[in-house]
Amino acid sequence: MRAPATAAVALLLALTACAGGEAAPSTPAPSSPDAPRTSAPAAADPTATTIGTTTPEDTVTPQQRSAGWWRPEPGTPWQWQLSGDLDLSVDVPVYDVDYQVPREVVDRLHAQGRRVICYVSAGTVEEYRDDAHRFPDEVVGNVLGDWPDERWLDVRRLDVIGPVLLERLDVCRAKGFDAVEPDNVDAWANDSGFDLTGEDQLRFNRWLAAAAHERGMGVALKNDLDQVPELVGDFDFAVNESCARYEECDALQPFVDAGKAVLHVEYGLTPAEFCEVGHRPGFSSMLKEGDLTAYRYVCDHG
């Protein structure tokens, strides 16, 4: 699993979202060994009003409007930030932020003409979340890679984990998010501690997609490249990490062929290296640091 875990960002983002408030010292997310050696720029004042050049309605096609939920168009620029002082000044039409940011953050982004994606970890329990105690030991498995504060969940046990995840999706809906990015949805292909099959994962992932759609939100397939052919019809777009570095981007072609966006990031490359591999038709690619602060680098392809 190569997904970077989020930091305990809820309090930090809540404080930085309050107009005139003084932000608490930043608690950095765990750094990734793949992260490039590039410093993030100083965060802009999150209380500033930066008006974008698009409105949310400009990004919606008639087909998407009739479906009842939003999805990004292929090639749409985006920003993904899960830790650090939240910078709302990046001039892109789509933001992807943690589900525990205050409603005011989502409202402010909408006022700036942005669409907003709700990040939730669906396949792991993060010990710093307020609801972590609701996952009993029987459904909690191995540590997720290099992230000691995160453990896999038994995705077969929807009777136990389902209510908690649905409440998280309800939070996304209540805050006005346009779409959801459920993370860690490939436990079957990792050392989760459970004897999971591909069918177990497909069932869980389709359940998530249906639950998001029932709440009027689009939904992204995060990684899980081996199951893209089976799941492209259930999900509205893809979010991928490091497919270029690991020579896996072709696995996402079914999304491109279906006219669906691929929101793509790479880590651990120099800007020059990234620009050699980070541009594919239908992809929205950017270079990020592994802790997913405000830093982003996008190539100028003329």
Long-range contacts (C-beta under 8 A, 24 or more apart in sequence): 1-144, 1-145, 1-184, 1-186, 1-190, 1-223, 2-34, 2-145, 2-223, 2-241, 2-242, 2-246, 3-183, 3-184, 3-222, 3-223, 3-241, 4-29, 4-30, 4-32, 4-82, 4-147, 4-241, 4-267, 4-290, 4-291, 4-292, 5-29, 5-30, 5-121, 5-124, 5-126, 5-144, 5-147, 5-149, 5-150, 6-82, 6-83, 6-98, 6-119, 6-121, 6-126, 6-292, 7-82, 7-83, 7-291, 8-128, 9-82, 9-83, 9-84, 9-98, 9-100, 10-98, 10-100, 10-101, 12-83, 12-84, 12-85, 13-86, 13-97, 13-98, 13-100, 13-101, 13-102, 13-105, 14-100, 14-101, 14-102, 16-43, 16-46, 16-85, 16-86, 17-46, 17-86, 17-101, 17-102, 17-104, 17-105, 17-108, 18-47, 18-104, 19-47, 20-47, 23-85, 26-83, 26-84, 26-85, 27-83, 28-83, 28-84, 28-291, 28-293, 29-82, 29-83, 29-84, 29-291, 29-292, 29-293, 30-146, 30-147, 30-149, 30-291, 31-289, 31-290, 31-291, 32-146, 32-267, 32-268, 32-289, 32-290, 32-291, 33-146, 33-268, 33-290, 34-242, 34-245, 34-267, 34-268, 34-290, 35-267, 35-268, 35-289, 35-290, 35-291, 36-267, 36-268, 36-269, 36-270, 36-287, 36-289, 38-271, 38-289, 38-295, 38-297, 39-295, 40-84, 40-289, 40-293, 40-294, 40-295, 41-294, 41-295, 43-84, 43-85, 43-86, 43-87, 43-294, 44-87, 44-88, 44-89, 45-89, 46-85, 46-86, 46-87, 46-88, 46-105, 48-88, 48-89, 49-108, 49-111, 49-112, 50-88, 50-89, 50-91, 50-112, 51-112, 51-113, 52-91, 52-93, 52-112, 52-113, 52-114, 53-91, 53-113, 54-93, 54-113, 55-113, 56-110, 56-113, 56-114, 56-115, 56-178, 58-93, 58-113, 59-93, 59-94, 59-115, 68-213, 68-216, 69-178, 69-179, 69-212, 69-213, 69-216, 69-217, 69-218, 69-236, 70-115, 70-178, 70-179, 70-217, 70-218, 71-179, 71-218, 71-236, 71-237, 71-260, 71-261, 72-115, 72-179, 72-218, 72-237, 72-261, 72-263, 72-284, 73-261, 74-256, 74-259, 74-260, 74-261, 74-262, 74-281, 74-282, 74-283, 74-284, 75-261, 75-282, 75-283, 75-284, 76-261, 76-263, 76-284, 77-284, 77-298, 78-117, 78-263, 78-284, 78-286, 79-294, 79-296, 80-263, 80-265, 80-286, 80-288, 80-292, 80-296, 81-292, 81-293, 81-294, 82-119, 82-291, 82-292, 83-291, 83-292, 83-293, 84-291, 84-293, 84-294, 85-294, 86-294, 87-294, 88-112, 90-294, 90-296, 94-263, 96-181, 96-239, 96-263, 99-168, 99-171, 99-172, 99-175, 99-177, 100-129, 100-171, 101-175, 102-175, 103-174, 103-175, 103-176, 106-175, 106-176, 106-177, 107-176, 110-176, 115-178, 115-179, 116-176, 116-177, 116-178, 116-179, 117-177, 117-178, 117-179, 117-180, 117-181, 117-220, 118-171, 118-172, 118-175, 118-177, 118-179, 118-180, 118-181, 118-217, 119-181, 119-183, 120-165, 120-168, 120-169, 120-172, 120-180, 120-181, 120-182, 120-183, 121-150, 121-182, 121-183, 121-184, 122-165, 122-168, 122-182, 122-183, 122-184, 122-185, 122-208, 123-152, 123-153, 123-155, 123-182, 123-183, 123-184, 123-185, 123-186, 123-187, 123-204, 124-150, 124-151, 124-152, 124-153, 124-183, 124-184, 125-150, 125-151, 125-153, 126-150, 127-151, 131-164, 131-167, 131-168, 134-164, 135-160, 135-161, 135-164, 136-160, 141-187, 141-192, 141-193, 141-194, 142-191, 142-192, 142-193, 144-184, 144-190, 145-190, 151-193, 152-184, 152-187, 152-190, 152-192, 152-193, 152-194, 153-187, 154-192, 154-194, 154-196, 155-187, 155-188, 155-194, 155-196, 155-200, 155-201, 155-204, 156-194, 156-196, 156-200, 156-204, 158-204, 158-207, 162-207, 165-208, 165-211, 166-211, 169-211, 169-212, 169-215, 169-217, 170-215, 172-215, 172-217, 173-215, 173-216, 173-217, 177-217, 178-217, 178-218, 179-212, 179-217, 179-218, 179-219, 179-220, 179-236, 179-237, 180-212, 180-217, 180-218, 180-219, 180-220, 181-219, 181-220, 181-222, 181-239, 182-208, 182-212, 182-219, 182-220, 182-222, 183-222, 184-222, 185-221, 185-222, 185-223, 185-224, 186-222, 186-223, 186-224, 186-226, 186-227, 189-224, 189-226, 198-226, 198-227, 201-227, 202-227, 202-230, 202-231, 205-231, 205-234, 205-235, 206-231, 206-234, 209-234, 209-235, 210-234, 220-263, 221-255, 225-251, 225-252, 226-251, 228-252, 228-254, 228-255, 229-254, 232-258, 232-260, 233-258, 235-260, 236-260, 237-261, 237-262, 237-263, 238-262, 238-263, 239-263, 239-264, 240-264, 240-265, 241-265, 241-266, 241-267, 242-266, 242-267, 242-268, 244-274, 244-277, 244-278, 244-285, 245-269, 245-277, 249-280, 249-283, 252-283, 255-282, 256-280, 256-281, 256-282, 256-283, 271-297, 271-299, 274-299, 275-299
